[in-house]
């Protein structure tokens, strides 16, 4: 006894089962000798976000700028976590860790010449050891580093000016090149 379809029923024609679609692989490193593919940057500037963090981060201005409203309000209400959250955020912005609200990296400052020194390193050195001239030593400017060390960063004024120059990409190394932003 077999199964027979009811009269007048026409079964659909046979079709092969659907095959899985090929998976898109994430882009790997560029082939040797080829330049890396261009990055898709946010319309938010890295230097603006850093300077807001450095000068007004205790009030959450940096996070308001990036559209991270919850973090911004938290920083505002705690005065930058009594300064600790502010310091951590300043270092994170110097290292280019925070992203814009859409997840894209922030647009770096322009580069000129043949940059060799990493801007992230110089900026962190300027923040943490700028009064000791560490940033100038990294830029291969030992005379300025020693003067900055002896004057305690020009009583703090030279220190702040150098941090702003580094963040905006306006500082030069000993050969006249800008710093390199990865």
HELIX and SHEET records of a PDB file:
HELIX    1   1 UNK A   46  UNK A   56  1                                  11    
HELIX    2   2 UNK A   57  UNK A   59  5                                   3    
HELIX    3   3 UNK A   61  UNK A   66  1                                   6    
HELIX    4   4 UNK A   69  UNK A   82  1                                  14    
HELIX    5   5 UNK A   84  UNK A   94  1                                  11    
HELIX    6   6 UNK A  119  UNK A  129  1                                  11    
HELIX    7   7 UNK A  130  UNK A  132  5                                   3    
HELIX    8   8 UNK A  134  UNK A  138  1                                   5    
HELIX    9   9 UNK A  142  UNK A  150  1                                   9    
HELIX   10  10 UNK A  152  UNK A  155  1                                   4    
HELIX   11  11 UNK A  157  UNK A  167  1                                  11    
END                                                                             
